Amino acid sequence: MSEQGAGPAVAATRRAAAGEEERGRRVTPAVEEQRAAWLRGDLPEVEQVRPGLWSIPVPIPINPLRYVLVYALEVPGGVAIVDAGWNTGEAYQALEAGLAKAGYAMADVRAVLVTHIHPDHYGLAGRVREASGAWIGLHPADAALLTERYEETRIDALVERERAQLARGGVPPLSLDELSGASKMIRHYVTMAAPDRLIEDGQDLGLPGWDLRAVWTPGHSPGHLCFVSPSRRLLFSGDHVLARITPIVAVHPQSSPDPLADYLGALAAVRDLDVDEVLPAHEYRFLELADRVDYVTAHHGRRLAEIESVVAAGGGATCWEITTGLTWSRPWEKIEAFMRRAATNETLAHLVYLSARGRVRRVPGTGPGEPDLWYSTAGPDHS
């Protein structure tokens, strides 16, 4: 979800963080035209970022992000790409055309470095491998989730686990089926492809001509990876750090127990990397990594304060009630089912983070179908 506001109870916190909010809210685009294309709603141009490095926008269907930026790194005899795009004909053709503009064909792809397993990053990896013989690389934590997430025979079980979590969160019965099954449609945008190589934190990718090193940055997904080139002073940030929006960090059946803690720790891990330019998977390239990390960290601090305020006012509220009481980027009634589910799970991630630090308390439902309730630790003990 995009960067949210906060209620009156956290106004003082927002004022205190005003400096951090302004720095990092408006980062400097590496190329103004790429930012302008994003703001116009256009697909940016295929672009040579540096000698031997290309940016290729690949369209995403039915998604407000509109495109994923695939990066092509020239290596002897071809290219390695960072991410691949959704598995649609339009996306495949756009990737093929972008490679052609750089002077290459799909058959020239030697490696697909996947930042994480969401469909807009991983979906086309299998088709690219079929066309080129490229190896696919993925972090082990994401590789372990592939079968349950994308194999046809396993999807229903994952949806049932999601439904049970949403029910514990207090999602109304009429909304349960719609929200829990909202992601099944995107299964068709992925070609299931087991990775050929598992990429560990700190590993050198072994790409000739590139000193590319993996940085494990869990949170948005358990195995999210960034890639840093110290000599070229570049960070390929995937969805971990973006120019304008913040990635969804949510509790769901395939997440770690405390994904927000993972994410904040991973932000700190990249903050002080000595790079001149950040190459994200969406929006546009930008310059100020540390300022943007500081802003996103402060943003989550403000969100945590707002949630504490809503919990304190509720006197025992479900995750759904808390979610609908928060400030979102647009009115709740205008948020589609898929993003309502994401918002609920994102709120749960913040509640879990607060609970682990003794700032709120969860009281499990006592009977079948009874949701968990959340209380402020400042109130009476309801456990």
N, C-alpha and C positions, 0 to 999 in steps of 0.2 A: 504494500500500500504506500501511498505517497506520504509526505511528512505531515503529521497531524498537529493540530493545535492543542490547547489545554483549557480547562475550565478556570473560573475565577480563583479557586482555592490554590492554584499553583502559579498565580500571576507573579508573585514575588520571585519564585524560582526562575521564571522566564526573564524577568528584568535582570536578575543577577547573571544570567547566561547570555545577555544580549550581545556581548562582544563575540563570543564563540558562535552565536547564531548567525551573525552577519558574515564573519569569516567562514568560508566553507559553504555557505548557502549559495553564493554566486561565485563559483570557481571560474578561472580564466580558460576559455576553450582553446585547445591547441590550434584549431583552425576555425575561424569565425563562420565560414560557410557551412561547415558540418553542423554547428549549433543552429544556424539559421534554418537549415533544412529540417532539423528536428522540430523547431518552433512552428514552422509552416505546415508541418504534417507531411512533408515530402520524404522520399527515400533519398539519402545523400548519395553522392557520386562514389564510384569505385576510385580509390585514391592511393597513390604511392606515398606512404607515410615517411619512409626513409629509404635509402638504397637497400634493396633486398627485402623490403617489407611493404605489404599491401593491406588495405582495409576494404572489405567487401561486404556491403549491406545485403542481408538475405531476408526477404519479407516473412513475417509471421502472420498466419491467418487469425481472424477473429480475436485480436489481442491489441489492447491500447498501446503496447510497446512498439508495435508495427514492424520492427525488424531487429535482427541480431547482427552485430558486427563480427564477421568472421575475419580473422587475420591470417594472411598467407606469408610464411617466412621462407625465403628462397634458400634452398640447400642444393648441394651438388646433384644434378639430374632431376630436379623437381622442386616441390614445395612441401612444407609441413603446414597444416592449418590448425589454428586454435579455435575450437568449436566448429559446428557444422550447419546448424539450422534445423527447422522442422522438416519432417518427411512429407513434403508436398511437391507436386510437379513444378509449381511456380518457384518454390525455394530452390529446388535442384537446378532449374534453368538459370536462376539468378546467380547461384554459386558458380555454375559452369561459365556463364558470361563474364563474371568478375575475374575468374581465373584466366579466361581468354584475353581479357584486357591487360592482364599482367604478363601475358605471353606464355601461358601454360594451359594444358588440358586437364580434365578430371583424372585421366590416366597418369598424370605426373605427380599426383598427391602421394607422398611417401609416409606421412604420419598424420593422425588426427588426435590432437591433444585436447581432451574434453575437460572443461573446467568443472562440470557437474552434470548429473543425469536428467535434468529437466528437459522436456522435449525440444525446446528451442535451441538447445546446445548439443544434445546427444542424438536427436531424432534422425538426422541424415547420416550419421557416422557409418551405419551398416551399408547403406547404398554407396557411399564413397569408397568403402573398402572393397565392395563387390566390383566397382568400376576400375579400381586402381591397384588393389593389393596392398594398400596402406595398412600400417598397424594402428590400432586404436589404444590409447592410453587413458587410464582412469584411476582415481584414488581407490584403494581397497574398500574404504567405508561406503562409497557409493556403488562400487562393483557388487558388493554383497546384497544390495537392494534390488538389483535389476530383475531377477526372475519373478519375485513377488509383485513387482510394480508393473511389468510389461508383458509377461507371459499370459496368454489368454486364459489358461486354466487356473491361474492364481489370482486374477484381478478381483473376482467376487469376494474372496476371503478377505482381501485387503479393504474392500469397500465396507464389509460388515464390521471390521475392526474400527474403521473411521466412524461408522454409524453409532457404534457403542460409545465411542469417545464423545461424539457430539451430544448424544442423549445424556451422558453424565454431566455435560456442560449446560444442560437445560434448554437445548434447542427445541422449540415447539414441535409436537408430533407431525403437524402438517408440513413442516419444513425439513424434517429429517431425511426423507428419501431424496428430495431434490438436492440438498446440500451434500449428503454423503456420496451420491452418485455423480456429482457434478464433474468429476475429473475423468470419468470413463471415456468420454468422447475423445479426449486427447491421446488415448492409447493408439489411435489410428495414425497419429503423426510421428510415430516412432517405428523404426525397423530394429527389432531386438537384435543386439549384437554384443556378445561377450567381449570384453577387452582382451587384447593380445598381450598387453603389458600393464602391470600395476605400478603406479607412480607414487612413491613415498615422499613425505615431507623432507625437503632439503636435497632431493635427488637431482643430479645433473641429467638433463634430458638426452644428452649425447647427440645433439644435432650439429653436424659439421658446420663451422662458421658461426655458431651461436653458443654463448655461455649461458644457456637458459637453465634456470634452477626453479624447482617446484617449491611453493610455499603452501602448506596445508592451512586452509582458512575455513574451518567448519562453522556452521550456523545456518546459512541459507539452505544448505544441504549438509549431511554429515561428512561428505568427502569432498567438499568444494576445494578447488585448487586455484591459486594464482601462479603466474610464472614471471620471474624477474630476470632481466638481463643486466648485470652490473656494468659491463663495459659499454653498453648502449644506453644505460640509465633509463630503462623502460620497465613498466609494470603492466602486464596483461592481467587485469583485475576481475575478469568474468563478471559476475553479479555482486561480488563482495563489496566493492566501492564504486558507486555510480555518481555521475555529475550532479543530478538534481533530485532523484528519488532514492528511497532506501529500500533494500531488498526485504522481502517477507522472511521473517524469522519466526517459525511456528512450531508448536508441539503437535505432532501427529503420529500415527502408528509406526512410521519409519524414522522418526527423529531421535536424537539423543535425549536423555532425561531432562537436560537443562540447556536447550539450544541457544537461548539468549546469552547465557554465560559463555558458551563456546564462541558465539559471534563477537561479543565484546573483547574477549581475549584475542581473537583472531584479528580484530581491528588494531589492537595494540601491537600485534606481531608485524604488521605491515607499515605502521605509522612512520617509522623512522628509516625506512628503506631509502637509500640514496639514489633517487630517480628524478628525472626532469619531467617525465610525461606519464600519464596514466591512460591505458588503453582498455576501456571497459567494453562489455558486450552489448551495451545499449546506450542510447542517447548520443554522446559525443566524447571525444578525447579531451582531457583537461590537464592542468599543470600542478595544482597545489594539493598533493596527496595528504600531507600532515593536517592542513587546515580542514580538508574535507572529512578526514577521520575524526578530528576533534568535534566537528559539527554533528556528525552522525552519532557519536558517542553521547554528546549533550542532548541530542534529540531523544535518544532512548531514556536518558535521565529524566527529561521532562515528561515523557510518556509514562514512566514508572510512577512519577509523582501524581500525575492525573489519575491513574488507576487506583493508587492508594486513596486518593480523595473520594473517588466514586465508591470504593469498597467501604470506606468509613461512613459514608452517607447512607449506604444500603442496609446496614444492620443484618447482613446475611443475604447475599445475592448470588445468583448463578453466574457462570461465565458468560452466558448469552445476555443476561440482563446487564452485566457490566459492559459488555461489548457494545450493546445498543445505546448505552449511556455515554459513550466516548465521542470525541470529535473526530470525524473522518474527513477525507478530502472532498467528499460530496455527500449529500443527504443519504441517510441509510436506505430509504425506499428506492433510491436510484442505483444502488449497488446490486449487481447481478449475483446469482446464487453461488457461482464459483468463488467470487471475491468475498461474499459473506462468510463462506466457510473459512477462507484464508484469514479474514479479519478475526473470526472467533478463535481460531487456532493461534493466531498471533497474540491476541489478548491473553490466552492461556499461557503462552510462553512467558509473558511478563508477570503473570500471577505466580507461576512456578518459580521464577527468579526471585520474586519478592518473598515467597514462602520459604525458600531455602535460606534466606537471610533474616528470617524472623520478623518480617514486616507485615505479612498477612498470614492468615490461618485458613486451611481448607478443612471442612468438616464433610466427610463422605456421606452420601445418601444412605439411609438406613434400611430401605426396602427396595424391591424391584421397581425400576423406573424412576426412582427418586434421585434427582441430580445432586451433585456436590454443591455445597454452599461455601462462600468465602466471607471471612470476617476480618476486620481490622484487629491487629494484636493489641491495640489500645483499649478495646472493648472487653466485655466479660468473656470468660472461657466457655465456649459452646461445644467443646469436644467431648 
